[in-house]
Amino acid sequence: MRITVLGAGSWGTTVASVLTRRDHESLIWARNPETADEINAKHSNERYLAGFPLPARLRATSDLAEAAAHAELLVVGVPTGAFRDTLERVGPDLHPWIPVVSLSKGLERDSLLRMTEVIKQVLPGHPAASLTGPNLAKEIMAGMAAATVIATEDLTVATEIQRVFRRGLLRVYTNHDVIGCEVGGALKNVVAIATGIAQGLGVGDNTRAGVISRGLAELTTLAVAMGGEPSTLAGLAGMGDLVATCISPHSRNRHVGEQLGRGRTLDDILAEMGQVAEGVKTVHAAVQLADRHDLAMPITRTIHRVVTGDITAERAYDGLLRTHPAGHESEPG
């Protein structure tokens, strides 16, 4: 199958490599022509995957029209802030009816839409799916075992995409609950910032475990309010992705939180990273969704106050010392 992956960041490049090794004719689109040239000539992407050789058969281009016309399956791994614009640009050159798979974990800031909703809005008639789960790019490139979920309402389409992606130690499951899968993938980045702050402040493993657990309760509450299924959030797209993102030193969102906990400014952290930490953007949409559904979501709201500069990271954790009693564990707070 001819597959195009849009986005040559760490995860897009990893997925393109996996698909190429699965004997698909994969083409990756890189916004930067120099990145495309490096992939073609040196079979590497040192900015995002330093030290990991890419398959010699993987081709790259910086021509978006060429990338779109190549695709019998389109995989979109650009940041959520560029997601809509990229789809609008590929639309005229895209073959009709081919499936479009999102790799992007976040929410569109102004519309509050999930990425598959953006796909359906911009590219009507194309089956929309989300690939999500605890998938740290460098571990997959290193050949370590991993599991992921392909989520789309049509399980026949999901099964066909499952066949395309599964390879070796990458185990691919299907799920019909797109809402639950996408909300889990988006909100876990916010919780990872909170967990990173705990790491940066050195407040202890008990505190971090509490933040992860209560964070899972928050994202489950929001997913269910939006129409998702609670069981989904106990699986790979919820708890699995949350744990990996909160504990891994490879996690960009955890890194942002850790640096905030050490007293650095958000602007300095993001400038140094040179990469997108989706949780910083997602938290704005998450607070609006919490308001829409009349949900407390205290962790999410606290992280929103941190990233907007309303309170410091240290002050955020003072909230853990609140004197009013906690309620039932099934309740927020």
N, C-alpha and C positions, 0 to 999 in steps of 0.2 A: 504494500500500500504506500502511496505517496502521502507523506505527512509533513505539515509545516508547523513549526513551533515559533510563535512570535515572542521574542524576548530572550536575550542572551545573558541574563543574570545567572546566578548559581543554580537555581531550580530549573529554569528553562533549559539551560545547557545540559543539566543532568538528565532531564526527561528526554531531550533530543538524543543524548548518548545512549540511553536505555533503549529507545525505539530503534536506533540505528543497529545496535547489537542484536535486536530482535529481527534483523534482516529487512526492516522497512527502509524505503527510500526517503530519508529524512532531510529536511532543509530547515535551517534555523535562521530567523531574521534578527539581525542586530542593528540597533539604531545607529551605532557608531561604525562607520566603514572600516576603521582600523581593527575593531574587534572581529568583524567578518573576515578581513584579510588574515588575521592571526589564526583563526580557526581553520581556514582553508590551507594556509601555507605551513603552519607549525603544529596544527592539531592540538591547540591548547587555548585556554582562556585564563590567563594568569591573573587578571584582576579579580575574578570571582572564584576560580577553582585552581589556585596555584598548586602546582605539583601533580595535577591529575591529567594524564594524557587522554585526549579525546579520540574516538574512532576515526580512522583515516577516511572512512566512507562518508562521514558526516560533512555535509556542505553547508556553507553559510552565505548569506547575501544581505546587503543593506538596502536592496530594492524591494519595497513593500508590495508593489504590484506583482513582481516576479514571485515573491513568497506566497501571495494569495492565490495566484493562478496555478501554482504547483499542487495545491492541497486537495486531497481526497478526504482528509480529516484535518481540521484546524485546531491547534492547541494554543491557548493564549496565556502567556506567562508574564505579561507586562504589569507594572504596578497599577493598583486600582485607580489612581489619579489619572492615568493615561489610557485606561481600559476602553472607555467609550469612544474617545477620539481615534484610537487605533482600529477599532471595529468599523467605525464610519469610513475610514480610509481604505480598508481592505474590501469592504462590501462590493464595490463595482467590479472587482476582478475575481470574486469568489464564485466557485461553481455552485449551482443551486442545490439546496437540500442537504448539503454535507453537514455532519455533526460538528459542533463547536464545543470544545472542552476548556473550561477555565481552570487554571492553576493558581489564580490569584485569590488570596484569603483576606477579605476585607469587605467594606460596605462603601458604596458611592456616597460621598460626603453630603452633597446637596439633596439628592433624591432619596437617600437612605436605602437604595435598592441593593439587593444581592447581585453578584456578578452574572448569574444565569438569567436574572431578570433583565439585566442590561443587554445580554445577548439576544433575548427574545424581543426586546424593544427595538434594537438597532438592526438585527438580522432576522426578521420574522420568517418563519418557514424552516429555519435551521434547528434541528434538535440541539438542546442546550444541556450540558452536563458539567459537573464539578469533580475534579480529582483532588482529594483531600485526605489528611491523616498525618501521623507522625513520621514525616519524611524529611529528615535532615539531609541536605544534598551531599555533603562531603562523605557521610557514612554510606550512602548508596553508591557513590562513585568508588568508594573503597571496597565495595563488594559485600558489605554487611547486610544481613537479613533485615527486611522491612516489610510492613504491611500498609496498604493504602485502600481507599474507597473510591469507586466511581459512582457518583450519585446522579440519577436522572429519573424522572417519573416513569418513563417507558423502560421497563426492565429488559425488553428485547434489545433495545438500543444499548442499554448498559452492558448486557452480556457480550455484544459484539465489540464494544470498546474495551471491555475486560480482556478479551482475547488479544487485542492489539497491544495492550500494555504489559501483560504479565510476562515475566522473564526471570529465570533463575531463582534467586532468593527474594525477589520482589513479589509478594503475594497480594493479589488484587481482589477485593470483595466488591459486590454491588449493593446499592441501597436506593430505595425509592424515595426516601425522606430527604429531599434536596434542601428544604428549609433548615432542618436540624443539622445537616452536615455543613452547610455554609455558615450558619450562625456560630456553630462550634469552632469552625476554622477561623472566623473573624474575631470573635471575642476572646479566644485563648491568647491572642497577642496582647490584649489589654491586661489580662491577668499575669502574663509573663513580665510585663513592665513592673507590676506590683511586686512580684516575687523577686525580680532583680533588685528592686529598691531594698527589699529585706536583706538580700545578700550583701549589697553595698553598705548597708548600715550595720551589718553583723549582728542582727537581732536573734539569730538562732534558727535551728532546723524546725523546732516546734512551731515557731511563727510562720515560717515558709510553708510548712505542711498545712497549717490552718488557712493561710491565704489561698493556696491551691484548692483545698477542699471547698471553701466558701465561694471561691471563684467559679468552681464547677457548678455549684448551686445557682449562682447568678446567671451564668450563660444558659443553663438548662431552663430556668424560669423564663428568660427572654425568648428562647427558641420555642417553648411551648405556647407562650402568649402569641407568637407570630404564626402558629400552626404546625410546629414541628412535634416530633414524638420524643418523649423523655428517654426512651430506651436508646435512641441514637446517640444521646450525649454521654451515655455510659460506655460507648464503643470507641472505635478508632478515631472518628471525626471529632469526638468530644474529649473524653478523659485521656485517650491515647495521645492525641495531638497536644493537649494541655500539658501533660506530664513532660513530654519530650521538649516542648518549647520553654517550659519553666525551669528545667534542670540542666539543659545542655549549654555548655560554654559556646557552642556554635550558634546559638539563638541570638538574632539581632535585637529582638525586643527585650529579651532578658538583659542583654548587654546595655541597652539604653537605660533600663531601670537601675542596673548596678552602678552605672556611672552617675546617675542622678542621686543615688544613695550616698555616693562619695562626695557630693557637693558640687558637681560640675553643672554647667548650664546646658539646657537642651540644645540650643543652637550650636554650641561648641561640639557636643557629642555627635550630632547629625552631620556636621561639616567634616569631622574627622573620619566618620564611617564611610561617607561617600556612597552609601546604599540606603535603600528604603526600609524603615521599620514601620510596618503597616499599622501597628497598634497605636502609634502617635496620631494617625489620621482617623482610624476606626473609632477611637474613644469619643470623638465629637458626635458621630452618627449614633453610637450606642446610647449616649445620654439622651439624645432626641427620641430614640425608640423607647427608652425607659419611660420618658415623659408621656409618650403617646399611649403606652400600655399601663400607665400608672404603677410603675414598679420602683421599688426602693433602690436596688442595685448599688449598695454603698461603696463597694470596692471600685466599681466602674466610675462612679461619680467622684470619688477621691482622686483617682488617677487623672481624671479630666481636670480637676483643680490643680494638680501638679503640672501637667503639660501646658496649661494655659498660664502658669506662673502665679496663680492665686495663692498657693501655699507651697512650702518647701517639701522635699521628700521626707525630711525628718519629722516635720509637722504632721505629715500624712499618717505616720505610724503612731503618733500620739493618740490617734483615734482608737487604737486597739486598747487603750486604757480607760475607755468609757465606763462609767460606774453603773449605768442602768443595766439591769439583768438581761441576759440573752433569752430569747424565746425558744420555741421548739426548733430543732435542727432543720426541719423541712421549711421553715420560714426564713425570709431574707434577713440579713443583718449579722 
